[in-house]
Amino acid sequence: MAADGLSATFRLRPEARFHDGSPVMAQDVKYSYDTLVGPYVSPGYKTMLYEVAGCDVIDERTVRFRFKAPNRELPLTVGGLPVFSRAWGAGKTFDQVVMDTPIGSGPYRIGPVNFGKDITYVRDPNYWARDLPVRKGTANFDRILVKIYKDNTARLEALKAGEFDLMRFFSAGDWARRVNGKRFATGELVKTEFRNKLPAGFQSYVLNTRRPLLKDLRVRRALGLAFDYEWMNSHLFYGAYQRVQGLFGNTRCETQGEPTPAELALLDPWRAQLPEATFGPMVQPPVTQDAMALREHLRLAQQHLKEAGWEVKDGVLRNAQGEPFVLEYMDSSEGGMRTIFSWQRNLARLGITLNYRSVDFALYQQRLQKFDFDITTIAFQGTNNPGQEFADLFGSQAADQEDSGNFAGVKNPAVDAVIRAMVSAKTLAQMLPACHALDRIVAAEHYLIPQWYASTHRMVYDAWRLAKPEVVPPYSPGEMWVVDTWWSKKP
């Protein structure tokens, strides 16, 4: 790191090699960086690397990244960028290399591929880093076959039939009721939950504020009041989940209680432009203990809607122009309808129609990229080290950038200011107030309706074929922990 914090210089290991045997050079690093901020890559990279001024080759194995301003996170960000060979695609533009096998430098290379069906990773016997201390005990499988199933039921039955060795479960219903059978009774298949200390993330219903119906804060709050999480967790999820609480659950950045003086120092300049709730106790999702509590929530939601200019006429919520209140929920999951049914029912009591639209995954991706939706679900990943990625999720610049991560369409100068404070913080004492300030704004503006998370990895594995370490790492990333550190008992 430069003394002024404006650059970071990296020295490449001379033994580092790509899969084709060529050395990993500084020019490959620069090529990779230039490609990732170019026209053929997800704009999320451009947002993440916005504060990087450039990348310079110092010599054949030394590369320097220059920064527009000191930023505690950028050295880690650029140090973690993927590096791929300049020979990948043989001079084609990056959008034309999709069908060409990548030339990487990791322990596995891509083997046979049946597009839409499966992909095989083959261990590289000449992997250059296999003897480094950080890689000892990892990459133990000669071949890893990842199978693709478009139907959840077919995938579960394939597991029971022995077509593959490991499956992670995200459906509480499947986990509670359908993970059984002969191979479980014999002990061949083992059903277990691995506890972890990973950040909770903030999986949420995203309200697209680009849509006229969702621009009004009072409307967004009303939609959240009609969502009965407690009923859903009890009746659909068998009590398997916890409610998402803010952006930074299960991390040191989690926000609680009243704002501190340091948080208020960041928020006060924007007081006239922020909801009053931002400056009080951390906004929490409504809790429905019983039917009476839900009735109170719906009464309050009705009041918010009326204040926003919506009233029920002939059983339908309409505005002053007589237009009905109709929203669309977009999903690509076959189980999505089941999970929103109770929310639909509660919204109907308010006179709101919430239509469910199921689309195939390709169209779903396309519509997300173009922000062509009213409401959808996004499983945002959590982090212990928040930084520039939040500019992609909530920054004003990203709101107008197609294919960015700002699905809610947030364009709020207060949000931009606290994100800048967060990424420029040099100490934990400076970072935490900025994280809390961002959390308070997003919660008070009701851009998201928090959903749920699990504190365990629910997995089934073939105990006759797979062996595992005795200790579960507290930050193990689910099935990737298995792929990276388990080993095979049989060929």
C-alpha positions in Angstrom: 0.0 0.0 0.0 1.2 3.5 -0.8 1.7 5.8 2.2 -1.1 8.1 0.8 -3.5 5.2 0.3 -3.9 6.0 -3.4 -2.4 2.8 -4.8 -1.8 -0.9 -4.0 1.0 -2.9 -5.7 0.9 -6.7 -6.1 3.8 -9.0 -6.8 2.8 -12.2 -8.6 4.3 -15.6 -7.6 6.7 -16.7 -10.3 5.4 -20.3 -10.1 1.8 -19.3 -10.8 0.5 -21.0 -14.0 -2.6 -21.1 -16.1 -4.1 -24.4 -17.1 -2.4 -24.3 -20.5 1.0 -24.1 -18.7 1.7 -20.4 -19.4 2.8 -18.2 -16.5 0.4 -15.7 -14.9 1.8 -12.3 -15.8 1.0 -8.7 -14.9 -0.4 -8.2 -18.4 -3.0 -10.9 -17.6 -4.0 -9.0 -14.5 -4.4 -5.7 -16.4 -6.2 -7.5 -19.2 -8.7 -9.0 -16.7 -9.3 -5.6 -15.0 -9.8 -3.8 -18.4 -12.2 -6.5 -19.4 -14.2 -6.3 -16.2 -14.8 -2.6 -16.6 -15.4 -2.9 -20.3 -18.7 -3.0 -22.3 -19.3 -6.7 -22.3 -19.5 -7.5 -18.5 -22.1 -7.0 -15.8 -22.1 -3.3 -14.8 -21.9 -4.4 -11.2 -18.1 -4.6 -11.7 -18.0 -1.0 -13.0 -19.8 0.2 -9.9 -17.6 -1.9 -7.6 -14.5 -0.6 -9.3 -15.7 3.0 -9.8 -13.1 4.4 -7.4 -10.2 2.6 -9.2 -8.4 5.1 -11.4 -6.5 2.5 -13.4 -4.2 -0.5 -13.5 -0.5 -0.2 -14.5 2.0 -2.9 -15.4 5.3 -2.1 -13.5 7.2 -5.2 -14.7 6.3 -8.7 -15.9 5.1 -9.8 -12.5 4.3 -6.5 -10.7 1.0 -4.7 -11.2 -0.2 -1.5 -9.5 -3.8 -0.4 -9.0 -4.4 3.4 -8.6 -7.3 4.8 -6.6 -9.2 8.1 -7.0 -9.3 8.5 -3.2 -8.1 6.5 -0.2 -10.4 3.6 0.4 -9.9 0.9 3.0 -11.7 -1.7 1.0 -10.3 -1.2 -2.6 -7.0 -3.1 -2.0 -9.0 -6.1 -1.0 -11.5 -5.6 -3.8 -8.9 -5.5 -6.6 -6.8 -8.2 -4.9 -9.8 -10.5 -5.2 -10.6 -9.9 -8.9 -10.7 -13.0 -11.2 -7.6 -13.2 -13.3 -7.8 -15.0 -16.7 -5.4 -15.5 -19.5 -5.2 -13.1 -22.4 -5.3 -16.2 -24.6 -8.9 -17.0 -23.6 -11.0 -16.5 -26.7 -7.9 -15.8 -28.9 -8.6 -12.1 -29.4 -12.5 -12.3 -29.5 -14.5 -9.7 -27.6 -15.6 -10.9 -24.2 -19.2 -11.4 -25.2 -18.1 -14.0 -27.8 -16.1 -16.3 -25.5 -19.0 -17.8 -23.6 -18.7 -21.2 -25.4 -14.8 -21.3 -25.1 -13.3 -23.1 -22.2 -11.9 -20.5 -19.8 -8.2 -20.5 -19.2 -7.9 -20.2 -15.4 -5.3 -20.9 -12.8 -7.2 -22.8 -10.1 -7.1 -26.5 -8.9 -9.8 -27.5 -11.4 -10.3 -27.0 -15.1 -13.6 -27.4 -16.9 -14.1 -30.9 -18.4 -17.1 -32.2 -20.4 -20.1 -29.9 -20.5 -23.7 -30.8 -21.5 -25.3 -27.4 -21.7 -28.4 -27.2 -19.6 -27.7 -30.7 -18.1 -24.4 -30.9 -16.3 -20.8 -29.7 -16.1 -17.7 -31.6 -15.0 -14.7 -30.1 -13.2 -11.5 -32.1 -13.5 -8.6 -31.7 -11.1 -5.4 -30.3 -12.7 -2.6 -32.7 -11.8 -0.1 -29.8 -12.4 -1.9 -27.3 -10.2 0.9 -24.9 -9.3 -0.3 -24.0 -5.8 -1.1 -27.5 -4.5 1.8 -27.5 -2.1 1.2 -24.1 -0.6 0.2 -24.2 3.1 -3.1 -22.4 2.3 -4.1 -25.2 -0.1 -3.1 -28.2 1.9 -6.0 -30.6 2.5 -8.2 -29.0 -0.2 -9.3 -30.0 -3.8 -9.4 -33.7 -2.9 -11.7 -34.9 -5.6 -10.4 -36.0 -9.0 -13.7 -35.1 -10.7 -16.7 -33.0 -9.6 -19.9 -33.4 -11.6 -22.6 -30.8 -11.1 -26.0 -31.9 -12.4 -28.7 -29.4 -13.4 -32.4 -30.1 -12.7 -35.1 -27.8 -13.8 -37.7 -29.4 -11.6 -37.2 -29.6 -7.8 -39.2 -32.8 -7.4 -37.2 -34.6 -10.1 -34.0 -33.4 -8.3 -35.1 -34.8 -5.0 -36.1 -38.1 -6.4 -32.8 -38.3 -8.3 -31.0 -37.9 -4.9 -33.0 -40.7 -3.4 -32.2 -42.9 -6.4 -28.4 -42.3 -6.0 -27.8 -40.2 -9.1 -25.5 -37.8 -7.1 -23.9 -37.6 -3.7 -24.8 -34.2 -2.2 -27.7 -31.8 -2.2 -28.4 -28.7 -0.2 -32.0 -27.9 0.7 -33.6 -24.5 0.6 -37.2 -25.7 0.8 -38.4 -26.1 4.4 -41.3 -28.2 3.2 -39.0 -30.7 1.4 -36.7 -30.8 4.4 -39.5 -31.5 6.9 -41.6 -33.9 5.0 -39.9 -35.4 1.9 -36.3 -36.2 2.9 -36.9 -39.9 3.6 -36.7 -43.3 2.0 -34.8 -46.6 1.9 -31.3 -45.1 1.5 -31.9 -42.9 4.6 -33.0 -45.9 6.6 -29.8 -47.8 5.8 -27.6 -44.9 6.7 -26.3 -44.5 3.2 -27.9 -41.0 2.9 -27.4 -38.7 5.9 -29.7 -35.8 6.6 -28.0 -33.1 8.7 -27.8 -29.4 9.5 -24.4 -27.7 9.8 -24.6 -24.6 12.0 -22.7 -21.5 10.9 -21.9 -17.9 11.9 -22.3 -16.5 8.5 -24.0 -13.1 8.0 -27.7 -13.5 7.7 -28.0 -11.6 4.5 -31.2 -9.7 3.7 -33.4 -11.8 1.4 -36.3 -9.5 0.7 -39.3 -8.7 -1.4 -37.9 -5.8 -3.5 -40.3 -3.0 -4.3 -39.3 -1.3 -7.6 -39.7 2.4 -6.8 -39.3 3.2 -10.5 -43.0 2.1 -10.8 -45.4 5.0 -10.1 -47.5 2.8 -7.7 -44.5 2.2 -5.5 -42.9 5.7 -5.3 -44.9 6.7 -2.2 -43.4 5.7 1.1 -46.8 5.3 2.6 -47.8 2.8 0.0 -44.6 0.8 0.6 -45.2 0.7 4.3 -48.8 -0.4 3.8 -47.6 -3.4 1.7 -45.2 -4.4 4.5 -47.9 -4.2 7.1 -50.0 -6.7 5.1 -47.2 -9.3 5.1 -47.8 -11.8 7.9 -44.4 -13.5 8.4 -45.4 -15.3 11.6 -48.3 -17.1 9.9 -46.1 -18.1 7.0 -43.2 -19.4 9.1 -45.6 -21.5 11.2 -47.8 -22.9 8.5 -45.4 -23.1 5.5 -41.9 -23.3 6.9 -42.4 -25.5 10.0 -40.8 -22.8 12.1 -37.5 -23.3 10.3 -36.5 -19.7 9.7 -35.8 -16.4 11.5 -37.0 -13.0 10.2 -34.4 -10.9 8.5 -33.6 -7.8 10.6 -31.9 -5.1 8.5 -29.0 -5.3 6.1 -26.3 -6.6 8.5 -27.9 -9.3 10.6 -25.6 -11.6 12.5 -22.6 -9.3 12.1 -21.0 -6.6 14.1 -22.7 -4.0 11.9 -26.2 -5.1 13.0 -28.3 -2.1 13.9 -30.4 -1.9 17.1 -32.0 0.7 19.3 -31.7 4.5 19.1 -29.1 6.1 16.8 -25.8 7.1 18.5 -24.4 10.7 18.2 -22.0 9.5 15.6 -24.9 8.1 13.5 -26.9 11.3 13.9 -23.9 13.3 12.7 -24.2 11.4 9.4 -28.0 11.6 9.3 -28.7 15.1 10.5 -27.6 17.0 7.3 -30.4 15.0 5.5 -33.1 15.4 8.1 -35.4 17.3 5.9 -35.2 14.6 3.2 -35.6 11.5 5.3 -38.6 9.9 7.1 -38.8 10.9 10.8 -38.6 7.2 11.7 -34.9 7.2 10.5 -34.0 9.2 13.7 -35.8 7.0 16.2 -35.4 3.4 17.2 -34.3 1.1 14.4 -37.4 0.3 12.3 -38.4 -3.3 12.7 -40.7 -5.5 10.6 -44.2 -5.7 12.0 -44.9 -8.7 14.2 -48.2 -10.6 14.0 -48.8 -12.5 17.3 -52.4 -13.3 16.5 -55.4 -12.4 14.3 -56.1 -9.2 16.2 -52.6 -7.9 15.6 -53.1 -8.6 11.9 -56.3 -6.6 11.9 -54.5 -3.7 13.5 -51.8 -3.9 10.9 -54.4 -3.8 8.1 -56.2 -0.9 9.7 -52.9 1.1 9.8 -52.1 0.0 6.2 -55.5 1.3 5.2 -54.8 4.6 6.8 -51.5 5.0 5.0 -53.1 4.2 1.7 -55.8 6.7 2.3 -53.2 9.4 3.1 -51.5 8.5 -0.2 -54.8 9.1 -2.1 -56.2 5.6 -2.3 -59.6 4.6 -1.2 -61.8 1.4 -1.5 -64.6 1.8 -4.0 -66.8 -1.2 -4.7 -64.3 -3.5 -3.1 -61.4 -2.2 -5.2 -58.7 0.2 -4.0 -58.7 3.2 -6.4 -57.0 6.6 -6.7 -58.7 9.9 -7.5 -58.7 9.0 -11.2 -60.5 5.8 -10.5 -57.6 3.6 -11.4 -57.4 0.3 -9.5 -54.4 -0.7 -7.4 -52.9 -3.7 -9.3 -49.3 -5.0 -8.8 -47.4 -7.9 -10.3 -45.1 -10.3 -8.4 -42.6 -11.8 -10.7 -40.8 -15.1 -9.9 -39.0 -18.0 -11.7 -39.6 -20.5 -8.9 -42.3 -23.1 -9.0 -43.0 -22.7 -5.3 -43.3 -18.9 -5.4 -47.1 -18.9 -5.6 -47.4 -20.9 -2.4 -45.3 -18.5 -0.4 -47.1 -15.3 -1.4 -50.7 -16.7 -1.2 -51.3 -15.3 2.4 -49.8 -11.9 1.4 -52.1 -11.8 -1.6 -55.1 -12.6 0.6 -54.3 -9.8 3.1 -53.7 -7.3 0.3 -57.1 -8.3 -1.2 -58.7 -7.2 2.1 -57.2 -3.8 1.4 -58.6 -3.8 -2.1 -55.2 -4.4 -3.7 -54.7 -7.0 -6.4 -51.3 -8.7 -6.4 -51.0 -10.9 -9.5 -48.5 -13.7 -9.6 -46.4 -14.0 -12.7 -44.2 -17.1 -13.2 -41.6 -16.8 -16.0 -38.8 -19.0 -17.2 -35.4 -18.2 -15.8 -34.0 -16.6 -19.0 -36.9 -14.2 -19.2 -36.7 -13.6 -15.4 -33.0 -12.6 -15.8 -33.8 -10.3 -18.7 -36.6 -8.5 -16.9 -34.4 -8.1 -13.8 -31.6 -6.6 -15.9 -34.1 -4.1 -17.4 -35.8 -3.5 -14.0 -39.1 -4.6 -15.7 -41.0 -5.7 -12.6 -43.1 -4.4 -9.7 -42.1 -6.8 -7.0 -39.7 -9.8 -6.9 -37.6 -11.7 -4.4 -33.8 -11.2 -4.2 -31.6 -13.2 -1.8 -29.0 -10.5 -1.0 -25.8 -12.0 0.4 -24.6 -10.7 3.8 -21.0 -9.5 4.5 -18.8 -8.9 7.5 -16.9 -6.2 5.6 -19.4 -3.9 3.9 -18.1 -1.5 1.3 -18.4 -0.5 -2.3 -20.8 -3.2 -3.3 -23.5 -1.2 -1.5 -23.1 1.5 -4.1 -24.2 -1.1 -6.6 -27.2 -2.2 -4.4 -28.4 1.3 -3.3 -26.4 4.0 -5.0 -28.0 6.6 -7.2 -25.6 6.0 -10.1 -26.5 2.3 -10.2 -30.2 3.1 -10.2 -30.0 4.3 -13.8 -27.5 1.6 -14.9 -29.2 -1.3 -16.6 -28.2 -4.7 -15.1 -27.0 -3.1 -11.9 -27.8 -4.5 -8.5 -30.0 -1.5 -7.5 -33.3 -3.4 -8.1 -35.3 -1.1 -5.8 -34.3 2.0 -7.9 -33.0 3.9 -4.9 -31.9 7.4 -5.8 -31.3 9.0 -2.4 -28.4 11.5 -1.8 -28.4 10.6 1.9 -27.8 6.9 1.0 -25.0 8.0 -1.3 -23.4 10.1 1.4 -23.4 7.3 4.1 -22.1 4.7 1.6 -19.2 7.1 0.8 -18.6 7.4 4.6 -18.7 3.6 4.9 -16.2 2.8 2.2 -13.8 5.7 3.2 -13.7 4.7 6.9 -10.3 4.0 8.2 -11.3 2.5 11.5 -14.0 0.4 12.9 -15.3 3.3 15.0 -15.8 5.2 11.7 -17.3 2.3 9.7 -20.0 1.2 12.2 -21.9 4.5 12.4 -22.0 4.6 8.6 -23.3 1.0 8.4 -26.0 1.8 11.0 -27.0 5.0 9.2 -27.4 3.2 5.9 -29.4 0.4 7.6 -31.7 3.0 9.3 -32.4 4.8 6.0 -33.2 1.7 4.0 -35.5 0.4 6.8 -37.3 3.7 7.3 -37.8 4.1 3.5 -39.3 0.6 3.2 -37.6 -0.2 -0.1 -37.5 -3.8 1.0 -39.9 -6.1 2.8 -37.6 -8.4 4.8 -38.1 -12.1 4.4 -36.3 -14.9 6.2 -33.0 -16.8 6.7 -31.7 -20.0 8.2 -28.7 -20.2 10.5 -27.8 -23.7 9.2 -26.8 -25.4 6.0 -29.3 -28.1 5.4 -27.6 -30.9 3.4 -28.0 -34.5 2.5 -24.9 -36.5 1.6 -23.9 -40.0 0.8 -22.0 -41.2 3.9 -20.8 -44.4 2.1 -19.0 -42.3 -0.4 -18.0 -39.0 1.2 -15.9 -38.3 4.3 -15.7 -34.9 6.0 -13.5 -33.1 8.5 -14.5 -33.4 12.1 -14.7 -29.6 12.7 -17.2 -27.5 10.8 -15.7 -24.0 10.0 -18.0 -21.4 11.5 -18.0 -19.4 8.2 -18.3 -22.5 5.9 -20.0 -21.5 2.6 -22.4 -24.5 2.4 -21.8 -26.9 -0.4 -18.6 -25.2 -1.5 -17.1 -26.2 1.9 -17.9 -29.8 0.8 -16.4 -29.4 -2.6 -13.3 -27.8 -1.3 -12.4 -29.8 1.8 -14.2 -33.2 1.9 -12.9 -36.3 0.2 -14.1 -39.6 -1.3 -14.1 -42.9 0.5 -14.5 -44.7 -2.8 -13.2 -44.2 -6.4 
